[in-house]
Amino acid sequence: MAGSAAWPNLPDMMSIPLSGSSASSTAADPQDVAAPAPSAPSGAAPGETPALTLHGLTKRFGDTLAVDALDMTVPRGSFYGFVGPNGAGKTTTLSMATGLLRPDAGHAAVGDVDVWASPQRAKQAMGVLADGVLLFTKLTGRQLVTYSGLLRGMDRATVAERTEDLLQVLGLAEAAGKLVADYSAGMTKKIGLAAAMIHAPQLLVLDEPFEAVDPVSARTIRGLLDSYVASGGTVILSSHVMDLVQRMCTHVGIIADGRLLDAGTTDEVRGGADLEARFVELVGAEGGGEELSWLRL
């Protein structure tokens, strides 16, 4: 595989230098300031700064309170599932956490860096796959990943090597010369993930990474993310698929109406029950359970 010197043994990512330790990282903004030191979350080593800290995040859209003073910590090295019904505030929360949407109140921090006080330094430590954000579809897959690496300030040789590695591992090598506009939904998710990972970030924030993805592509993505977490990276992902979250995630947070209803290790949250059953218990079932007599044939 190409690039073995810069990014060896993909998908075994144990030897990848995470963002902040690489010589190719973009220089920090001289105005960068550290966020207030958060307390260690459940599952974190004593005194260890969480990978992501959200405190008092609030966002209104007109009369609608989308996120209501939300507090959440994502332990370093965790695979964190962020789940909730449609309209619960998941995308809004993750958008504020990653610098895509300015909160009305509260703060978000990646490690000890405040996302909004020091955006350049915070974003250097993150890789983001945002749901609904358009990619540059008139670029080929290889060009898109290359462009993302160069935007991060990486040198061209490292970008070229890592791009080929990612394309190979994600099963996109043969489609690397095709326009992203011609990619399937699964291929588009995978190329977006490659662009988010090119700089080996400390934290990956993925909004619905498995939506509209076929089982083969989903398995490929899961394998890469599992290897990334095993290497010391942290993943937070939103999903509607409870079975997927229960099988993949070490931690989970359940949100509804813009508020965090429960959070902790997956076993703690589900409390010995199925995660989907616990989710419905907290969020509530839709409808009244009545049958429609006119559907009886």
C-alpha positions in Angstrom: 0.0 0.0 0.0 1.2 3.5 -0.8 2.3 5.8 2.0 3.4 3.1 4.5 6.1 5.4 5.9 3.7 8.2 6.8 0.6 6.1 7.7 1.5 2.5 8.3 -0.7 -0.6 8.4 -4.1 0.8 7.7 -6.7 -0.1 9.0 -4.5 -0.8 12.0 -4.0 2.8 12.9 -1.9 2.3 16.1 1.1 4.1 14.7 -0.7 7.2 13.3 0.3 10.4 15.0 -2.9 12.1 16.0 -3.4 15.8 15.3 -1.3 18.0 17.5 1.7 15.7 17.5 2.3 15.8 13.8 4.9 18.2 12.3 2.5 18.9 9.5 -0.2 20.4 11.8 -1.2 24.0 11.1 0.3 26.5 13.5 -1.8 27.5 16.4 -3.6 30.8 16.4 -1.7 33.2 18.7 -5.1 34.3 20.1 -6.0 30.7 21.1 -7.1 30.3 24.7 -7.8 27.2 26.7 -11.3 26.4 27.8 -12.1 26.2 31.6 -10.9 22.8 32.9 -13.8 20.4 32.9 -14.3 17.6 35.5 -13.4 14.1 34.4 -16.4 12.2 33.0 -17.4 8.7 34.0 -14.9 6.3 32.4 -12.1 8.8 32.2 -8.9 8.5 34.1 -8.7 10.8 37.1 -7.6 14.3 36.0 -7.8 13.4 32.3 -9.3 16.1 30.1 -12.3 14.7 28.1 -12.1 14.6 24.3 -15.2 16.9 24.0 -16.9 18.9 26.7 -20.2 20.7 26.2 -21.4 23.1 28.9 -24.7 25.0 28.9 -25.1 24.8 25.1 -28.2 26.6 24.1 -29.7 27.4 20.7 -33.1 29.0 19.6 -34.6 29.2 16.2 -37.3 31.8 16.6 -39.6 30.6 19.2 -38.2 27.1 19.1 -35.7 26.1 21.8 -33.7 23.5 19.8 -31.0 22.9 22.5 -31.7 23.6 26.1 -28.6 24.3 28.3 -27.0 21.0 27.4 -24.1 19.6 29.3 -22.2 16.5 28.0 -18.7 15.0 28.3 -17.2 12.6 25.8 -14.3 10.6 27.4 -11.0 10.5 25.6 -10.7 7.2 23.7 -14.4 6.4 23.7 -16.8 5.4 20.9 -19.7 7.7 21.9 -23.2 7.2 20.4 -25.4 10.3 20.4 -29.0 9.2 19.9 -32.4 10.8 19.9 -35.6 11.0 17.8 -36.0 13.2 14.8 -35.9 16.9 15.8 -34.3 16.1 19.2 -31.4 18.6 18.6 -28.6 16.1 17.7 -27.4 17.9 14.5 -27.8 21.3 16.1 -25.7 20.2 19.1 -23.0 18.7 17.0 -22.9 21.7 14.7 -22.3 24.0 17.8 -19.7 21.5 19.1 -17.7 21.6 15.9 -17.8 25.4 15.1 -20.5 25.1 12.3 -23.2 26.9 14.3 -22.7 29.6 16.9 -24.5 28.9 20.2 -26.7 31.4 21.9 -25.1 30.5 25.2 -22.6 28.0 26.6 -19.3 26.7 25.3 -17.8 23.7 23.6 -14.2 22.5 24.1 -12.1 19.9 22.3 -9.6 18.8 24.9 -8.8 22.0 26.7 -9.4 24.3 23.7 -12.6 26.3 23.5 -14.1 25.8 20.0 -15.4 29.4 19.7 -12.6 31.2 21.4 -9.9 29.4 19.5 -11.5 28.0 16.3 -8.4 27.3 14.3 -6.7 25.3 17.0 -9.9 23.4 18.0 -10.7 22.5 14.4 -7.2 21.2 13.8 -7.9 18.6 16.4 -11.2 17.5 14.8 -12.4 15.6 11.8 -16.0 16.3 11.0 -18.5 14.5 8.7 -21.6 16.7 8.9 -25.0 15.5 7.7 -26.4 17.5 4.8 -23.3 19.7 4.2 -22.5 19.6 0.5 -19.1 18.3 -0.7 -17.2 19.6 -3.7 -18.9 17.2 -6.1 -17.1 18.5 -9.2 -13.8 17.2 -7.8 -12.8 13.5 -8.1 -12.6 11.5 -4.9 -8.8 11.7 -4.9 -8.9 15.5 -5.5 -11.4 16.0 -2.7 -9.3 14.1 -0.1 -6.1 15.8 -1.3 -7.8 19.2 -1.1 -8.9 18.6 2.4 -5.3 17.6 3.5 -3.8 20.7 1.8 -6.3 22.9 3.5 -5.1 21.5 6.8 -1.6 22.8 6.0 -0.1 19.3 5.4 2.8 18.8 3.0 2.0 17.4 -0.4 3.9 14.2 -0.1 2.2 13.2 3.2 -1.2 14.2 1.7 -0.6 12.1 -1.4 0.5 9.0 0.7 -2.4 9.2 3.1 -4.9 9.9 0.4 -4.0 6.6 -1.4 -4.0 4.7 1.9 -7.5 6.0 2.8 -8.9 5.3 -0.7 -7.5 1.7 -0.5 -8.9 1.0 2.9 -12.3 2.4 2.2 -12.6 0.5 -1.1 -12.5 3.6 -3.2 -9.3 3.1 -5.1 -11.0 2.2 -8.4 -13.4 5.1 -8.1 -10.7 7.6 -7.1 -10.7 9.3 -10.5 -14.5 9.6 -10.7 -16.3 12.8 -9.9 -17.9 12.8 -6.4 -21.1 13.8 -8.1 -21.2 10.4 -9.7 -20.7 8.5 -6.4 -23.5 6.5 -4.7 -24.7 7.5 -1.2 -22.4 5.0 0.4 -19.4 6.1 -1.6 -20.1 9.7 -0.8 -20.2 8.9 3.0 -16.9 7.1 2.6 -15.1 9.8 0.7 -16.4 12.4 3.2 -15.0 10.2 6.0 -11.6 10.1 4.2 -11.6 13.9 4.0 -12.3 14.1 7.7 -9.5 11.7 8.6 -6.7 12.8 6.4 -5.0 14.8 9.1 -5.3 12.1 11.8 -7.4 14.1 14.2 -7.8 13.5 17.9 -11.6 13.5 17.6 -14.0 12.4 14.9 -17.5 13.9 14.9 -19.8 12.1 12.6 -23.5 13.0 12.0 -25.4 10.0 10.7 -22.4 8.3 9.0 -24.4 5.2 8.3 -27.6 6.8 6.8 -28.4 5.4 3.3 -25.2 3.3 3.4 -25.3 -0.3 2.1 -24.2 -3.1 4.4 -20.8 -3.6 2.7 -19.9 0.1 3.0 -21.2 0.2 6.5 -19.0 -2.7 7.5 -16.0 -1.0 5.9 -16.7 2.2 7.8 -17.2 0.4 11.1 -13.9 -1.5 10.7 -12.0 1.8 10.1 -13.6 3.5 13.0 -13.0 0.6 15.4 -9.3 0.7 14.4 -9.2 4.4 14.9 -10.6 4.2 18.4 -8.3 1.2 19.3 -5.4 3.5 18.3 -6.4 6.1 20.9 -8.8 8.3 18.8 -12.2 9.3 20.0 -15.5 9.1 17.9 -18.8 10.7 18.6 -21.5 9.7 16.1 -25.3 10.4 15.9 -27.5 7.6 14.7 -31.0 6.3 14.7 -30.0 2.7 14.7 -30.0 1.5 18.3 -28.7 -2.0 17.5 -25.7 -0.4 15.8 -25.0 1.9 18.7 -25.3 -0.9 21.2 -22.9 -3.1 19.3 -20.3 -0.4 18.5 -20.3 2.3 21.2 -18.7 2.2 24.6 -20.7 5.2 25.7 -24.0 6.7 24.8 -26.0 9.9 25.4 -29.8 10.1 24.8 -31.2 13.5 23.8 -34.8 14.6 23.4 -36.3 18.1 23.1 -32.8 19.6 23.2 -32.0 18.1 26.7 -29.7 15.2 27.6 -31.9 12.6 29.3 -29.2 10.1 30.2 -25.5 9.5 29.5 -22.7 7.2 30.5 -21.3 3.9 29.4 -23.6 1.9 27.1 -24.1 -0.7 29.8 -24.9 1.9 32.4 -27.5 3.6 30.2 -29.3 0.5 29.1 -29.3 -0.9 32.6 -29.4 -4.5 31.6 -32.1 -4.0 29.1 -32.0 -3.5 25.3 -30.8 0.0 24.4 -33.8 0.5 22.1 -36.2 -0.4 25.0 -34.4 2.1 27.2 -34.5 4.7 24.5 -38.3 4.3 24.1 -38.7 4.4 27.9 -36.9 7.7 28.1 -38.2 9.4 24.9 -41.7 7.9 24.8 -43.4 6.0 22.0 -45.1 7.7 19.1 -48.9 7.6 18.6 -51.4 6.0 21.0 -51.0 2.4 20.0 -54.4 2.2 18.4 -55.1 -0.1 15.5 -56.5 1.1 12.2 -59.5 -1.1 11.5 -59.6 0.0 7.8 -56.2 -1.7 7.2 -57.6 -5.1 8.1 -57.9 -7.1 4.8 
